[in-house]
Amino acid sequence: MAYHFRTLLVFLLVTTAAFSQKKFEVNDLVKLVGISDPQISPDTKTIAIIVSKADTVSNTYKTELDLVDIATGTIRPLTFDRQGVTQPRWSPDGSIISFVARTTAGGNQLFALNMLGGEAKQITNAPNGVQHYAWSPDGASIAYVTSDDVPGKDMVKKGYDAFEIRNNDMFLSATRQPAHIWLIPATGGEAKRLTSGSWSLPVTIPPGPPSSPLSWSADSRQIVFVKVISSYSGDNMYRSTQILNVADGSIKPLTTRDQMEGYPTLSQDGSKLTYWYTREGTRGNINDIWVTSPTGGNGKNATLALDRDIYRAIWMPDGKTLLIGGHDDHRTSLWLQPLDGAAKKLNLGTLSPNWSFWVDMNVGKNGSIAFTATDPNTPTELYYMESATTAPKRLTNFNEAVRTMSLGKTETIRWELEGFSHSGSLTYPTDYTPGKKYPLVLIVHGGPNAASIENFAPRSQLFANKGYFVFEPNYRGRDNLGSKYKLAIAQDAGAGPGRDVMAGVTKLIGTGMIDSAKMAVTGWSYGGYMTAWLAGNYDVWKAAVAGAAVTELNDQYNLSDGNVNWGRTLGSPYKGNMQKYVDQSPITYAHKTKAPTLILANTEDPRVPVTQSYKLYHALMDNGVTTRFIAWPLPAHNASDPVRQREVSKYWMAWVDKYLKGVNSSEGLLIEK
């Protein structure tokens, strides 16, 4: 009798806790705290990080520089009430930590904070702001990158503002000025220009990795950097590694190439240098890490055997090994890559380091490793490994409020098709009951150079808490399974990936968990491309949400920030290749769409111009498809403020609710007609 009473009591306690657990909902998005750019101090006792929190009053994300004690986990804020704090970097002796912050009049400027106390000192007064910077190893100087001033400013103010169009996106409204390297004493003072010319250092247009950092030689006499032939985004493929002599300003190329190089980094002793190079120099192929001598030469591909798309490489203290990172099947992985020998994967358990075309990690002087990461049920936190062989230790708890909310289980599903092994992430409804069928929402990732992995996915969890299965499929062209898999999309942007996705959906339906009469396809950017493609080629959907959708590849070639880069894959549409662009554009098949479709876009998106959303809207309307088109007046590919980020999710979810569940949400009022 006592046994049964205890069993009943445990059941009641567990059941009560489950029902009382807070659900993760749209308004909880503002509770998510961002953590990024960990920097281990030279004495290896602390880690500097950038912490970002939503401020719903100002509709901004407030950032601050925090210091985390490795031994105790104690966190100490280092900045207060500064705007746009980014890029923490330690001076070589650890006595100063520098950062970039937004100023009222001068844009982003460089500041330095003495660790003994006092206020941060502004170091630069660059008229066009500081893009990024690097300390010299002797601690005497800081090199930074800034854009040149606009020539003839006064004449422009008088209306003489005509400018030449080059390989730029359609929203550029003035000549894009090149970015160059300047040098300033570490204590501040007069800055000295080191480079000049019509060429430029790379300037990143988000989303993408940060601009290729500067790397100093051990003797503080040289700087390795990346040179692009112009400041126009469409010319970005013509980039090469260069070595600058600080004393006389002379520049020499590192290799014999003039394309597809990036992110050079000298070893601590200056004897070796790594850089990124796209395999075989082919656009759309995986990223390899090459190692060479700073005296010059192409060197050797260090990651050829690994066959993964690598998006970070950091020298370990021994100067013989690299810490590298990239997508790897269903996770983001880290490896130790010897200069000669096989890569060894680090045991991170269920963690995936944060990835955004760049793996967010750092290496200490003692070989310790710091990185930000998530797992399926834990939003971003800071993790630390005493060495590459020890287990990761979580040092922060910024997102505890969300971690303890009701969340759906995430697992990887796999299927085979046409010689490829595919995978995707599946998130279960939070209230999942075995034997019951649930509606299915596809959330197709963008890129296409990206992958769906087992990490914390806020939008998937939002749908899971509303009773949906969420499927995030991978398909040929993704960056998680090597060169052959990634290149398989080169002349097959939609049809092959479409078959891959549908094979995954078929696999899911076969489990008996999915209500195949209630399925929606959704996505943003290239995910929007796949949404429009799948909606126009497979009549199985009850709803579609196409966000920032690539629908017309000819518009991508002519009007986007990538513009003529598309010709590297399909050839110029004006040199006999137009039919390829037509055949692989979702707009060609839009007239066959039956699913009610919500179109979302930003009006000045340089990555995927809004022209393509307008075309999809009219194609669907003209063919009697239930369609709504919601736009935001933003000059960006993604919203970066809390209000619009929530709005996007509200509209997205309300549309799916309406057509899969017949529910008119009180959120997303513009679609309730």
Sequence and secondary structure as in RCSB ss.txt:
>XXXX:A:sequence
MAYHFRTLLVFLLVTTAAFSQKKFEVNDLVKLVGISDPQISPDTKTIAIIVSKADTVSNTYKTELDLVDIATGTI
RPLTFDRQGVTQPRWSPDGSIISFVARTTAGGNQLFALNMLGGEAKQITNAPNGVQHYAWSPDGASIAYVTSDDV
PGKDMVKKGYDAFEIRNNDMFLSATRQPAHIWLIPATGGEAKRLTSGSWSLPVTIPPGPPSSPLSWSADSRQIVF
VKVISSYSGDNMYRSTQILNVADGSIKPLTTRDQMEGYPTLSQDGSKLTYWYTREGTRGNINDIWVTSPTGGNGK
NATLALDRDIYRAIWMPDGKTLLIGGHDDHRTSLWLQPLDGAAKKLNLGTLSPNWSFWVDMNVGKNGSIAFTATD
PNTPTELYYMESATTAPKRLTNFNEAVRTMSLGKTETIRWELEGFSHSGSLTYPTDYTPGKKYPLVLIVHGGPNA
ASIENFAPRSQLFANKGYFVFEPNYRGRDNLGSKYKLAIAQDAGAGPGRDVMAGVTKLIGTGMIDSAKMAVTGWS
YGGYMTAWLAGNYDVWKAAVAGAAVTELNDQYNLSDGNVNWGRTLGSPYKGNMQKYVDQSPITYAHKTKAPTLIL
ANTEDPRVPVTQSYKLYHALMDNGVTTRFIAWPLPAHNASDPVRQREVSKYWMAWVDKYLKGVNSSEGLLIEK
>XXXX:A:secstr
 HHHHHHHHHHHHHHHHHHHS B  GGGGGG  EEEEEEE TTSSEEEEEEEEEETTTTEEEEEEEEEETTT  E
EE   S EEEEEEEE TTSSEEEEEEEETTTEEEEEEEETTSS  EE    TT   EEEE TTSSEEEEEEE   
TTHHHHHTT       S  TT  S    EEEEEEETT    EE   SS B     SSS      EE TTSSEEEE
EEESSSSGGGTTSEEEEEEETTT  EEESSS  SSEEEEEE TTSS EEEEEEGGG TTS EEEEEE TT    E
ETTTTT S EEEEEE TTSSEEEEEEEETTEEEEEEEESSS  EE   TT EE BSSSB EEE TTS EEEEEEE
TTEEEEEEEESSTTS  EE   TTHHHHTSB   EEEEEEEETTEEEEEEEE  TT  TT  EEEEEEE   SS 
   SS  HHHHHHHTTT EEEEE  TT SSS HHHHHTTTT SSHHHHHHHHHHHHHHHTTT EEEEEEEEEEET
HHHHHHHHHHHH TT SEEEEES    HHHHHHHSSSGGGGHHHH  IIIIIHHHHHHT GGGGGGG  S EEEE
EETT SSS THHHHHHHHHHHHTT  EEEEEE  SSSS  SHHHHHHHHHHHHHHHIIIII    SS GGG  
